[in-house]
Amino acid sequence: MYNLQDLKLKILDNQFADTFISKYHYSHTCSNIVVAIGEMIGNDLKNCIVFNYCCGREMASQVMVGGDNSNTLELSRMVSIEPKPKNLESYCIAKAVEWIKHNMPNIKIIISYADNSMGHKGYCYQASGFTYYGQSRPTKEHFLDKKRIHERVLNSRFGTSASEELKKLLGDRYEYKLNMETKSRYYKIIAQSKVEMKRIKKDILVESFPFPKGDNKRYDMSLNGNFASLDKANKKCDKVVVQQLDLFD
């Protein structure tokens, strides 16, 4: 087992991060990466965090006055590899936030969700100094040819994510359902000074609440070494991993 202090932060190639997250994250999806931050031991990737612009058009503006893609990011995906030391996720989030603070000073808010339907409560965000601002609304899930598809992809392919329009265009190929499972919502302020922190706090539009608690489901991501040499059944991921290892240096 390694120590957290042995980890080295690396900015990952977007194509590599997309392939890695799509393979190992439980959602098997990843899109529109703004920045992907990895924590490495040598050439072994131990944790990968992906940030993108907020998936909801009004999400940022609902959290902060003037919130938009110029000042807000969403922490949308994170994968940690077993075996891992205690508090790996919160440690890596803290390091990623620190990198964003120093390298993307325009970013003032980071938003993230914990998916209750997957047994997540957001303990890593709670340990990383995020503020909890309640539960999301029920969401609409889209399906194309019986496979779940994100509304962003629908917009890109068909110019709309409106169910009525998609039904007209695609007929029985398209289906949707309302998912009543909500998500725990979190945000974190990134300020360059105490004065700026005070100003941003005044611009926050959402109310904060006590942290949600309960059992947290864990996913065992045991790769037993450098994932570049494993799982030869997935040639695409292996190929991308091998090609991108030089980008970690």
Sequence and secondary structure as in RCSB ss.txt:
>XXXX:A:sequence
MYNLQDLKLKILDNQFADTFISKYHYSHTCSNIVVAIGEMIGNDLKNCIVFNYCCGREMASQVMVGGDNSNTLEL
SRMVSIEPKPKNLESYCIAKAVEWIKHNMPNIKIIISYADNSMGHKGYCYQASGFTYYGQSRPTKEHFLDKKRIH
ERVLNSRFGTSASEELKKLLGDRYEYKLNMETKSRYYKIIAQSKVEMKRIKKDILVESFPFPKGDNKRYDMSLNG
NFASLDKANKKCDKVVVQQLDLFD
>XXXX:A:secstr
   GGG EEEE  HHHHHHHHHHHSTT     EEEEEEEEETTEEEEEEEEES SSTTHHHHHBTT STTTEEEE
EEEEE BS  TTHHHHHHHHHHHHHHHH TT  EEEEEEEGGGT   HHHHTTT EEEEE   EEEEEETTEEE 
HHHHHHHHS   HHHHHHHHGGGEEEEEE   EEEEEEE  SSHHHHHHHHHHB S       S       B  S
 GGGS TT HHHHHHHHHHGGGG 
